[in-house]
Amino acid sequence: MSTARLIIADSEKNANLYYVTRFLAPDPFIFAQTDGKRLVVMSDLELDRAKAQATVEEVLSYSKLVQDIKRRGARPGSDYGRAGVAEPTMMDIVDELLKSRSVQGIQVPIDFSVAYADALRARGYTIQPQPEPFYPERMVKSEEEIARLTETLRVTEDALATAIELICSAEVKPDKTLWLGGKPLTAELLRKAMHLTMMERDCVAQHTIVACGVQAVDPHNEGSGPLKANEPIVMDVFPQHATTRYFADISRTVVRGKASDKVKRMFQAVKEGQEIAFRMIKDGVDGSAVHKAILDSFEQQNFKTGEQDGRMQGFFHGTGHGVGLEIHEPPRISAKPDLLKAGMVVTVEPGLYYLDAGGMRIEDMVVVTNDGCRVLTEAPKVLEI
């Protein structure tokens, strides 16, 4: 008896499924891998397209398998044939596939449906949930994947440049509010301008952050309302390419006008934190050591981390994460140990956040190499504009 890998999902949302099939479909389908061979079971709607596009060894027809079961009759334990079940179910189809290949054990992703798992256990299979990523080789990127990530990154940088140009063009009103075209320049308008720039080049962004002043002390606050001069504006942009499916991730913090002394010191400290990471990152390095070195640097400059005035302040998120077919992938560069390997693409995004100054974050993407790292991001880092 053998073990199979099994995914039942739609590949538009499931990165593991898209990775292993390179086939994009909005509806769930069955993928199985046994003895090194990959197969998919597709509806009549997607059958021919899957045969032409999917990088698998076999494409089977769901409707044909249904007819085969009807002609032969239900297997023991099948849903089909029970009272009120007139058609073989998806689990009957999966059972048919696996039994015909003498499979007994099934490896599934950690987010596999509990209902599916229970139904398969009831049929005698052993279910073995696997940690993410389901395909660990996803963490080390090929040169083709790095090129796709870089393509998305260049679009993202252009969108960011568009936003910075709008901030530079804005008029500063007496109350320090930025105005453009006879109305306040808001986080919403800036976000829309970036999204349109990216959409024109086949990239789709969601939850883009444009957070001004105290809003950015919560690092995931998307930001809202009018933008102001002399306050840091954190912009964090992370779109996905609609065709290649690969993400990019970049953050910049700018001040229209004059930054306070503390904000200037925060900017310099965060830039230096990035440089620490760039010097340390290489094949075999533990990401937690990189994170600790940046934290130590901040502490030495009196940028303390911890709860202050009822809010977490300082540097209280990870230094970085993997980027690929998902915006957040292993590995992590954080307090938790995680080994970096050549070919991984990770972000380096230290930040500092204080209620009396606002937020500060700078983020670049790098490729881990055998003896260092290669920075993919080309966007300039300028605080006052």
N, C-alpha and C positions, 0 to 999 in steps of 0.2 A: 504494500500500500504506500502511496506517495502523499506529499504535501503540496497544496496549491496556494497561490496568492490570489485573493479575490477582492475586487472593488466593485461596488454597485453605487454609482453616483452620476452626476452630469459633469462633464469635463470643463464646462465654463467656470464652475466654482471649485472643482477639485483639482488642485495643482498636480498631485501625484498621478491622477488618471490622465491628465493632459500630457504630463512628462513622458509616460510610458507608451502612450498611443499617438501623440501628436495629432489627435483628432478632436476637433472642437464641436460639441453638441450641447444644446440647452436642456435636453431631457435625460434622465438617468438611463444608463445602459449597463450591461454586465461585462466585466473584464475578468479574465482568469489567466493565470500563468502556471503551467504545469510542465515539468521536465524541461524548463528553459524556453518553452514555446508559449507565445502570447496569443490569445484569441479574444474577440469581442462578439457579443450577440446583439444584433441591431434590429430595430423595427424596419418594416418595409420602406418607411419614409427616408431612413438614413442608410439603408443597406448599400446602395451603389456608391454613394459618396464615401462611405467608410472603406469600401473595397479599393477606391482610388487613392484615398488620403491616409488612412490609418497605418502606422508603422507596426503592424502586427503580422503574425504568420497566417492567421485564419480569421475570416469574418463569416459568422453564421447568421442565419435568418431566424429571428424570434418566431415568426409565424410558422415557418417550416418545422421548427422543433415542437411547437404546439400540436401541429398535425401529426407528427411522428408519435407523440405521447398518446394522442387520441386513438390512433390506429392500433398501437401496441397494447394500450391499457395502462392504468396507473401502477406505479411502483408501490411497494408497502410503505405506509406512512405518508403517502401523497395527499395533498389537499384535494386534487382532482378526484372526482368520484364520490366525495363526501356529500351529504345532503346539502343542497343549495349551491354547490360549487360545480358549475357547468363547464368551466374552462380550466386548463392547467394554469397554475399561478406562476409568478416569477420564481418562487422558491422551488417549484416543481421543475422549472427549466434549469435552475442551478444544480439541483439534485441530479437531473439527467446528465448534465455535462460532467459533473464530478464522478458519478458512479461509473460512467463509461470510460473514465480515465483512471479508475482504481484509486481515487483520492479519498483519504480518510481525515487528514489534518488540513486545516485552513488557516492561513495567515491573513489577517485583516488589519486595516488601519485602525488607529485608536478611536476614530470617530465613526466607526462602522455602526449601522443601525442595530439597536438592541433587539428589535422585533425580528430582523433578519437573523441575527446571531441565535436567538432562542429557537427560531424555526429550524435552523440547520442543526443545532444541538439535538433537537427532538428527533432528527433524522439520523443521529448517530455520529455526527462529525465533531471533531475536537476543534474548538475555536481558539486561536492564538493571537490576541491583539499585539500589534507591533508599535513601537514608539515612532514619533515623527522625526524626520521624514520617512515615510514608508519605503522610499527608495533612497538610502543614505547617499548614494552617488550624486544625488541632486546637489549636495553641498559643495562639491568641487566642480567648478564650471569649466566647460570646454572653451576654446578660443572663439568658437562660433557664438556661444552663449555670452561671453564677455563682450563681443561685438554688438550683440543685441541689447545688452544692458547699457552699453555706451551710447547706442543710438537713442534710446529712450532718455538717457541723461542729457544729451545735447538738446533735445527738444525741451526738457525741463529747464535747463539753463537759459534758453531763449525766452521762455515764459517768465522766468524770474527777472530777467533783464527788462522785459516789458513792464513788469510791476515797478521796478526801481526807477525806470524812466518816468512813469506816471507820478511817482512820489516826488521826483526831482522837478517835474513840471508844475506841480501844484503851487497855489498861492497860499501863503501863511496869513491867516486872519489874526486880528488882535488877541483873540482868545486862544491862539496857537492851533486852532483847527485848520486842517489842510482842505483847500477847495480846488476843484478842477471843473472847468466847463460850467461855471455858475452854480455849482452845488458841492456839498461836502464830499470829499474823497473818503469813502468808507471801506472797511474791510471787505464787505460784500462786493463792492464794485471792483476792487483790486483782484479779488478771488475770481470773479467772472471774467475779467480781462485775461488772467492767466489761463483759465480753463478754455476760453475760446482760442487762444494761441496754440494750446496743445491739441485741441480737437482738430484744428486745421491740418495737423501733421499726425493724425491717427493715434493720438494719445488721450486717454480718458483719466481724469483726476477726480477724486472724491475726498472730502474732509480736509481740503487744503487749509493750512493754518496761516492766518494773517492776524496776529494778536499784538495789540499796542499796549505799552505800559504795563500796568498791574495785571491785565488780562493774561499776559504770557507767563505769569508766575505759576499758573497751572499749565504745564507743558503741552497738554492735549486740548486746551481751550482753542477752538477754531477762530475765535475773535469775531467781534461785531462792532458796528457803529463807526463814527467818524475817527479818522486817524489824526494824530497830533504831532506837531513839531516838537523837537527837543526831547522826545521820548523814544525808547527803543521799540522798533517794530520787528517782531520775529515772523519770518516767512518760512514755512516748511512745506515742501511740495513733493508729492510722491505718486506720480501717475503710472498707469499701465499701458503699454503699447497694445492697441486693439488687434494688431495682426500677429506680432511675435509673442505677445502675452507677458513679456518681461517688464519688470518695474524699474524705476529709478527713484532716488531719494536724495534731496538736497535741502539744506537750511542755510539761511543767511539772516543776520540781524543788522538793521540800518537805523540811523537817526537822521531825520531831515532837520538840519540846523546844527545845534550844539548839544553834544552829549555831556551829561554830568561827569564829574571826576570819577565817581564810583562806576558808572557805566563804562567809561574808558578803561578803567582798571579791569573790569569784568571781561571786556572784549579782548584785552591783551592776555589775560589769564586763560581764557578759553582757547585762543589761538595757540598759546604755548602748550596747553593740554593736548591739542591735536598733534603738535609737533612731537610731543613725548610719545604718543601712540604711533606716529609714523616711524619713529626711530626704533620702537620696540617690536612692532608687528612683523612676524616672519613665520615660516614653517616651523611647527613644533612649540611655539610659544603659547602659554596658558593665557587666555583672554582676561582672567581675573587679575593677573599680575599687571596688565596694561591698565585696567580700570583702577586698581589700587594706586598705581603711580600717579595717575591724574588726580585722584582724590587727595593724595599726599601733597601734591603741588599746590592744590587749592588751599589746603589747610595751612601750608607754610606762608601763603599770601594773605592769611586771615580771612579767607572765604569759608566760613564754617557751614557744615551741613547738619540739619536736624530740625526739630519742631521749634518754631519761634512765633509767638503771638497766635498760637493755635493753627499754624500752617506749616507744612514742610517747606523749608527754604534751603538754598545752597545747591548742591549737586546730588539729586536724589533719584536719578534714573540711570540706566545702563549707558555705557560708552558707545555701544554699537550692536549691530545685528546683521545677519546675512540678508542678502537681497537676491531675488531670482524670479521665479514664477509666482512667488508671494512676496508681499512687501516686508513681512517679518518671517525670516527663516532661520534655522540654526546655521552657524553657531551664534552664540551671544558673547559679547565682550562686556562682562558685568562682574558683580561680586561672586557669582557662581562659576566654579572652574569649567572651562570649555577649551579644548585644544584647537588651535588654528592650524590649517593645512594649506599648502601651496595650491592655488587655484580657487580658493574661496573668495567670494566678493562680499565685503562687509562695509558697513557705515562706520564712520568715526564722528561722533556727535556729542562731545562734552557740552555741558551747559551750566549756567548759574542763574538762580532765581531768587530775588529778594523783593519784599513788598515796598521797600523804600527806593527801589531803583527800576524794577521791572524784570523782564526776562532777557536772557542772552544765550543763544545757541548757534553754533556753526557746525555744519555737517557736510562731509565729503564721502565719496565712495572710493574704496581701494581694493586692489587685487593682492592677496597674499602671495608672496613669492618665496623661493627657497632661502633667500638671504635678506629679505626685507619686504617692502610692499610698493606697489605702483599706484599712485593717486590717479583716478580716472576723471575726477571733477576738475574743470578748468575755470569755473566762475570766480571772479575776483572777490576778495574779502576786504571790504571797505566799510567802516562804521559810519562816519559822517558824510552825508551826501547833500 
